[in-house]
């Protein structure tokens, strides 16, 4: 009778010990995902939780010769502290990857707009300057992480996608540093292009005697059609004498006609009027 009671008491203890061994699988799987796919998302918890799981296993009676399941097979329980040490490394890197995700994504997006990373004419200089700040933030994140001892030689997929190109922290830093230079150059190139366009538009309209607010308007919008009365497109000297300029815009629901009136070359009013999308719009 005593033997039966002893066995009944022992079975739950064995079950608990096995549960603690199985609990280690989530950490071995996280490590495996980082090595196989560069995927550092979805870490199962803080490294301290891994160490706590090892302690619970030891307290439950697991022996060094017991085993832990991993995606690649089984390993001995005595290696559980090594699993936690490795997990601590990948966990630390996962936190850095999270911080890098947005700024590095910005750098990669704008660097890929053209084959050689040169400026895209659809992007304004101020936007490029913003991407340079993201690139500097990226470099700062990497430098601070490496200074704290985060592994700089592990490959990772920045967004956690298996098909992505994988980078180390040092490679990310290199790409971000390169964009600090390229992005600044692209911003400067757009500034120069805009200055040239502005000078050309000023010369184009100044020859008709246009000055003041009228010239400011045409320098800003003169690359688009400018309409006058009855929505006739204006050009040449008519741009000097027209009492009002009209421009057409739209949103999801309506056509929008913007009207700017002048007295001489001085702007006197700016108004807008909405028209149904399924009807006509007018310059009046």
Secondary structure, DSSP 8 states (H G I E B T S, - for coil): -HHHHHHHHHHHHHHHHHHHHHHTHHHHHHHHHHHHH-------S-HHHHHHHHHHHHHTT--TTSEEEETTEEEEGGGHHHHHHHHHHHHHHHHHHHHHHHHHHHHHHHHTSSTTS---TTS-HHHHHHHHHHHHHHHHHHHHHHHTT--SS--EETT--TTS-EE-HHHHHHHHHHHHHHHHHHHHHHHHHHHHHHHHHHHHHHTTT--HHHHHHHHHHTTS--B-GGG-B--TTHHHH-SEEEEEEE-SSEEEEEEEEEETTEEEEEEEEEEETTS-----
